[in-house]
Amino acid sequence: MAYLHWSNELDTGIEVIDKQHRRIVDLINELNAANEGGDPAVINHVLGELVDYTLSHFSFEEELQEKANYPFYKAHKRVHEIFTKRVAEFQKRAATGENVAPELLSMLKIWLVNHIKGDDADYVEAIVNSLGVEIKKSDTSGGWLGNALKKFFG
Ligand SMILES: [Fe+2]
């Protein structure tokens, strides 16, 4: 049983963003499985992967918003920063040997769903208006989008 199920309500309609959000949901489910497995090394490994991927996603999302001149770009970035600080606190505790996975998972489940449905859904229209409808189903192999993906995800 997955801990967090993807539902259509979470689709923003921008394919490149939805793919990244799905990957984050997958990693949350992996963290849950690792937590159930109970091996601290595995838990910390998945936790690290989840944090890295999420930070790359935030940077990508911020660049997309900046490119589109999204008026609430700064506020959105601030929300990402506050979340990043909260996660860093969890990582500090994890580094001392504490299993933070159960608490982190319940925080993530609520935060991510609210963030995607609220803050993320809010920027879609501005991005489509500014960058054109192609951004929704963009071919990510080249151009600005391809370069940004390479820059943040390698
Ligand atoms: Fe976001």
Boltz pocket constraint, residues with backbone or C-beta under 6 A from the ligand:
constraints:
  - pocket:
      binder: B
      contacts: [[A, 61], [A, 76], [A, 80], [A, 115], [A, 119], [A, 120]]
      max_distance: 6.0
